[in-house]
């Protein structure tokens, strides 16, 4: 019997899609069982559902006002740890400090679980020794093609780079981010007006459809295929550089539009005040919250934090 430990970030839309399906597939197999689930993030279920409904209402209001983007990902409900315990019976733990390498986690794995395999879904901290050595095999779900989109924000970067398709990968974990052999992968098309969160959701659905095959690959002891080609690593700093623009005139109109499409917001300084810009439109020249792009085109800020400018200016100082 293969004993499996799961690690998951409860806040991510991919986890909300993938985790229930992986649990279902493991439960259906005669030679595998889950012995524990470690969760990263806020696992308080009442607050999770309150935030879920609040965010749905806010997003609906923003879409009605024309300042937001319709996003099916916001419809995916939170994960209920109590429901998982009732259905499957294994223990669910919260990662101390959201750190899978914490000594308490290692103690539980070593002394209580006797586990063979592990799967990680979106816990973002690097898994290190001795945690990696606690299992025969550890597999990570990554939301991009490897090695081209290693690190954070793979969906955002694939949109920014003008890709027509975006991928996902299940790979063996090592002491470096997203470098291990690939056990399974797939891809989906990128919709013209698709948000990164919706792209994440669709990739997770596609990956979930291959969960049974992934588990068979892990249980059979297959080592996967090495990553081939040139790699690129995106971290928190590289993502921040895309959304932090001190001088709006330093970007062309095309660059503004590409970044907003891929990263949804740009924090910039206009008239000595910082704004989280989420929408722009062409204008004829200088005006309130207007700026000249690097290529000479004039643009007007239309929404801030996904609210129309008039709402933000009327009810809250930004």
N, C-alpha and C positions, 0 to 999 in steps of 0.2 A: 504494500500500500504506500503510495507516494503522499507524503504529508506536506501541504503547501501553506506558506504564510503570505498574506497579501498586505501591501502597503498602499495607501491611497490618500489623495488630497480631496477632501469632501467638497471644497469650494469650486472645483473646476467642472465645467460642463462635460468634459470627456470622461471624468470619473463617474459622474451621474449616469452616463450612458453605458460605459464599459463594465463597471463593477457588478451591477446586477446580472449582466449576461455571463460574465466569467464565473460568478458564483453558481449560476444555473447550470453551466456546462460542467463545472467540476462535480457538482452534486449528481449529475447524470452518469458519471463514470464510475466503474466498479473498482478501478485501481488508483483512485485519487480522492483526497479529502482536504478540506481547509481546516487548519488547526488554530488559526488566529488571524485577526485583522487589526492592523495598526493604522490609525487615522491621523492625518495632519489637518489642522485647521479647527474652526469652531464647530464642535459636535453638539452644542446645545440645540436640541431639536425645536423647541418652541421658538427661540430666537431665529433659527434658520428658516422656519416657515413664515415667520413674521416678515423677515427681510425678503423672502421670495415673493410674497403677495405685494409688499410695498414696492419692490422694484418693478413688478409687472404693471402696477397702476401708474407709476412714474413714467415707465417707458411708453405706455399707451397714451398718456397725456402729451408726451413729447412728440410722438408720431402724429397725433391729431393736430398739434400746433405746427407741424411741418419742420420741426427742428431736430427731430431724432431719426433713428433708423430702425425699421421693422426688423426684429431679431427673434427668430424662433427659439434660439438658445435660452432666452429668458423664460420660456414655457416649461423647461425641464425642471421637475420638482427636486427638492433636497433629498439627500440620502438619510434614511431613518435607521440608525444603529440598533434601536430597540426592535424594530421589525426584523432586521437581519438576525439578531440573537434569537428571537422567537422562532424564526423559520428554520435556522440552521444549527443553532445551539453552541457554536464555538465562541470563545471570548473575543470581545472587541476592546482594544486599548487606544488611548489617546497618546500620541508621541510626546514625550516631555520636551517642552521647548520646540516642538515641531522638528526634533532632531532624531532621525532613525538610528544614529550612531550612539545615542545616549546609553550610559552604563545600565540603566534600568531595563531598556529594551534588550540589550545583550544578555542580561541576567535571565529574563523571561525566556528568550529563545534557547539559551543554553540549558537551563534547568527544568523547563516545563513543556517544551514543544516537541523536541526530537524531530525537527522538520528537515525535509530533503530539498525542497524547491521554494522559490520566492518570486513573486511578481510585484512590480512597482508601477503604479498608475499615478504619475504626476507629483509625487513627493520630490521637491526640487533640490534638496540638499544632496551633495555628493555622498554616495554610500562608500564607506571606507572599510579597511581592515580594522578590527577582526570581524565586522558584520559580514563582509563579502565571503569570508571563509567559513561562515556558519552554515552555508548551504552548498549543496553540490552544484546548483545552478541558480543564478538570479537573472531575471528577465525584466527589462524596462520597456514601457510603452512610450514612444517618442512621436511627436506630432509633425514630423517632417521627413523628407528624403534624407538619407544618410549616404555619404558624409557631407552633402552640400549644405544642409541646414541643421547643423548641430547647435545645441544650446537653447536659448530662450526665444520665444516669439517666431517659431518657424512658419506658422500660418500668416502672421503679419508680413514677414519678409518675403514669402512667396507671392503675396498680393503686390507688395511694393516693387518687386522685380519684374512684374508684368507676366508672371507665369500663367499658363492656361490650366495647369493641373497642380494639385498640392498633394503631398504624400504623407504616409505614416509608416512607422517601423517598430517591430518588436526585436530588441537586440539584447545580447548578453551584456551584463553590467561588469565594468572594470573600475579601476581607481581613477579613471578619467571620464569626463562627461561624453556620453554618446559615441564611444569608440569601439564597442564590442561587436562581435560577429552578429549578422542579421539572421534571425530565425523566421521572420515573416514580414511582409510589407504589402502596401497597396496604395491606391491613389484615387482621388475624386477630381472632377472638373471644378473650376473656380467660376462662380456666377458673376455676372457683370456688376451687380449691386450687392453682392454678398458681404456680410460683415465677417470679421475674423472669428467671432464667436460662433456664428452659424457654420462656418467652414470647419471649425473644431468639432461641432456637433455631428456634421455629416461624415467626417473622417472617423469619428468614434463609432458611429453606427456601422460603417463599413468594416472597421476593425473588429467590432463585436461579432459580426457575421463569420469571421474567421477564427473566433476564440477556440472552438473545438479542435481545429487543426493545429493551432498553436500549442495547446495542451498536449496533444499527441506527440508533437515534435519535442517538447520538453521531456515528457515521460520516457520517450524512446532514447533519450540521451544524445540526440543529434546536436552537433556543434555549430550549425549554421554556416553562413558564407561570409568571408571577410569583406569589409567595406572597400569599394574601389572608387578611384577618381579623386579629384581635388576636394578637400574639405574646407568648410568655413564655420567658425564658431561665433555665435552671437550671444553676448552676455548682457547683464543689466546696464552696463555703461553704454554699450553700443545702441541699445534700445532707447536709453535716455537721451542720447545725442540726437535721435530722430525727432523727439518730441519737445526738446528744449531749444528754442530759437530766440536768442536775445533780441536780434534785429530782424524784423519781418522782411525788410528790403534785401536781406542776404539770400533769399530764395526766389527762384523764378516762379511764375504762375503754375507751370507744369509740376514743379517740385512740391509746391504747396498742395496741389490737388492729389498727387501721388501719396504724399505722407498722410494726408487726412483720410484717404481711402483705406490705407493699410493700417494706420495706427490710431485713427479716429479723432485724435486731438493733437494740437500743438500749443504748448505754453509759450507765449511771446509777450513782449513789452510794447505797449502802444501808449503814447502820451504819458510816459513815466509810470504806467500802471501795468501789472501783469494780468493777462487773461488766458484762460484755458479755451482756446478757439476750437470749435467743433464744426463750424460751417462758414463758408465764404461765398461771395458772388461778385461778378464784375461790376465796376462802377465807373463813372466818367472822370472822377478826379477827387481832390482832397475833400474830406468830410469826417464826421464823427466815426471813429473806429475804422477809418479807411487808411490804406497804405499802398505804396508803390512797390511793386515787385522788382526783382533784379533785372528783368527783361523789359521794364517800363510799363507793364500792365498795372492798372489800378484795381484793387480788390477791397470789398467791404465785408467786415465781419457781420455775419447774420445770426450766429448762435454761439453761446458760451456755455460750456458744460451741458450741451445738448438742449438748452433752453433758448428760445428766441431772445435776442438782445433786449427787446423792450421789457420782457419779463424779468431778466436779470437786473436791468437798470431800475425797474420799478420797485422790486421787493428785496433786493439784496445788493449790497456793494461788493463788487468783485475785486 
